[in-house]
Amino acid sequence: MYCVNCGAKLENTEKICPLCGTRTYHPDITVDVNNAQYPEGRVPKIKHRSKTLNGAIIILFLIPVIISFLADFRLDGDIDWFGYVLGALIMGYTVFALPLWFEKPNPVIFLPCVFGEMAGYLLYVNCITGGDWFLSLALPVTLGVGLIAEAALTLLYYLKKGKLYIWGGVFIFAGGIVVLVEFLVSTTFGIAFRGWSLFPLVALILLGGLLIYLAISKSAREVMERKLFF
């Protein structure tokens, strides 16, 4: 048996570490939960973020960057598709790795950064391909989805109640985004507006309305909880 505080080797019969005074812990012995395991003021600090781990992630990020650059340059001595790979990797790093640098990362702050990078990436693709769809299609859709996601995440992060209302509103606004996408596609590329977006719009409105109804009606919510076991 070892001390959970200083790591000193202890006998199974010892109740207090002779080196640091910490109450001993043995997995086969029942511990009184009312007694503090650590002496007052001597609780060890746990590091949730490791600089070594973050450094390893950066190295793992640089490996595909370097390989992609060399592969693209070696094909014809020019850089063609490397920018697409680099942009995707940067967005992936922002989503999965960048929050690890912070002790308490706030997703409300990181989400706009992700959508900002997404808009920049789409602008890059638009410029490289010589397209004219960024301002009329990509930018408004990215802004619309980003605003809905940011509003929902902010409410879910800071509010303790009303999650059904929030999710209901998200589904309803998502239906509006689908209609917006079809409208912008039709105006940008000169395609006739077929109205296919009305089907997911109706489905999302009904689903959102159901969630709002469950939030309002406690009896209906309890029935659903019993039926779905949640």
N, C-alpha and C positions, 0 to 999 in steps of 0.2 A: 504494500500500500504506500502511496506517495501523497505528500501534501499538495492540495489543489492550489495553494498560493505560491509557495517557494520551490516546490518539487522535491523536498527532502524525503528520503526513504524512511518510512515509519513502520512500527510494529502494529499488527492488527488490533492489539489491546489499547493502544494509545488513543486518547480522546482529544488531545490538544498537541499541536506540533511544538516540540521543544525549541525549535529554531525561530519561528515567527509568531507563535501563539494562535494560529488559525485552528478552528475546530476541524477535526479530521472527518473525512468522508470515505465510506466504504460502500461499494455498490450492493453488497449482500446484507448490509445493516440498515435497518429503518432509521431515518433521520427525523427528528422532531422539527416540523416546519416552523414552529414558533421561535426556535432558536436560530439566530443569525449564523450562517455558515462562516462568514468573514468577520473579523473584529471591526468595530466601528472606525471608519476612516481609513481602512486598509483594503477596501475592495479593489481588486486589480482592474485596470482599465483595458477594455477589449478594443483592439484596433480593427475597425470594420473595412478599412481600405488599405491595400497593400501596394506600396510603390513598386515592388518587384513584379506583382501581377500586372500592374498598369504598363510597366516597361515591356513585359513579355507580350502584352496585347499590341503595343506599338510595333514591335518586331514582326509579329504575325500579320499586322496590317501592311507593313512595308514590303513583305515578301511578295504578295501578289502584285503590288504596285510595280516593283522592279522587274518581275518576270513579265508582266504585261507590256511594260515599256520596251524591254529588250526584244520580246517576240514581235511586237508591232514594227519596231525599227529594223529588225533583221529581215523582215519579209521583202521590203522594197527600198530600204534606206530612208523611209519617210514615216511620219507619225499620222496614222489614219484613225484608228478606232480606240486608241489608248485613252482619250478623253472621256469616252463613255464609261470605261471600266473605272477610271479614277473617280469620276463623279459618283458612281454607285457605291464605291468603297468608302468615300467620305461620308455619304449619308448613312451607310451602315455603321461606321465608326461613331458618328454622332448619336445614333439611336442606342447602340448596345454598349459602347466602350466609354464614351465621354462622361456619362454620369458616374462612372466608377472613380473618377478623380475627386469627387466631392463627398463629404461625410454624410450629408443629408440632401441628396439631389432633389430638386423640386421639378416634377414633370411639367408643371404649368409654365415654367420658364424654358424648358428644353423643347417642348412641342412647337412653338413658333420658329425656333431655330431650324427644326427639321423641315417644316413647310417652306421656310425661306430658302433653304438649300435645294429643296425640290423645285421651287420656282426658278432658281438660278440654273439648275441642271436642265430643265426644260428649255430655258432661254438659250443655253449653250447648244442644245440639240437643234433648236430652231435655226440658229445662226449657221451652224456647220452644214446643215442640210439645205440651207437656202429657202426655208419655208416662211410662211407668213401667217401662221396659226397661233403664235404665242399670245399676242395681245387679245385676239378675238376668241380664243378657246382655252388655252392652257392656263393663262393667268387668272381669268375669272373663276374657272373651276377650282384651281388650287386655292384661291382666296376663299371661295365659298366653303369648300370642305374644311379648310384650315380654321375658319371662324367657328363653324359648328363644332369641330373637334375641340378647339380651345375652350369654347363656352361650356361644353359638356364636361370636359376634364376639370375645369376650374370649379364648377358647381359640385362635382363628385368629390373633389379633393378637399374642399373647404366646408361643405355642408354635410352634416351627419344624417340628415333625414331627406325625404323627398326623392329618393333614387328612382322610383317608378315614374314620377313626373318627368324627371330629367331624361330617362331613357325613352319615354313616350315621345317627348319633344324631339329627341334625336332621330327617331324613326320617321316622324312626320317631315322634319326638315330634310332628311336624306331623300325622301320621295321627291321633294321639290328640287333637289340637286340633280336627280336623274332626269327630270323634265328639262332642267337648264342645260344639261349636257347634250341632250338630243337637239334642243333648239340651237345651241351654239354650233354644233356639228353641221346642222343643216344650213345655217347662214354662212359659216366659214367655207365650206366646201361646195356650196350650191346644191345640196341634196334636199329633196322634198321631205317635209316634216310628216312622217308616217304616223306618229302618235303611239309608237310602241312603249314609250316611257310612261304612258298613262296606266298601264297594267301594274308595274312595280309601284307606281305612285299610290294606286288604290290599296294594294296589299300593305304597303308601309304605313299608310294612314290608318287602316284598320288595326294593324298591329300596335301602332302607337296609341290609338284610341283605347284599345283594350288595356294597355298598361296604365293609362291615365284613369280609366274606369276602376281598375283594381286598386289604384292608389286612393281613389275617393271612397269606394265601398269596402269597408272592413270585412263585412260578411262574405262578399265574393272573394276577397283576397284569402280569407281563412279557408274557404272551400278549395281554392286552387292549391294552397299549400298542402292540404290533406291529400288532394288528388295526385299532385306531382311530387310529394314527399320532400319539400324544401321549406 
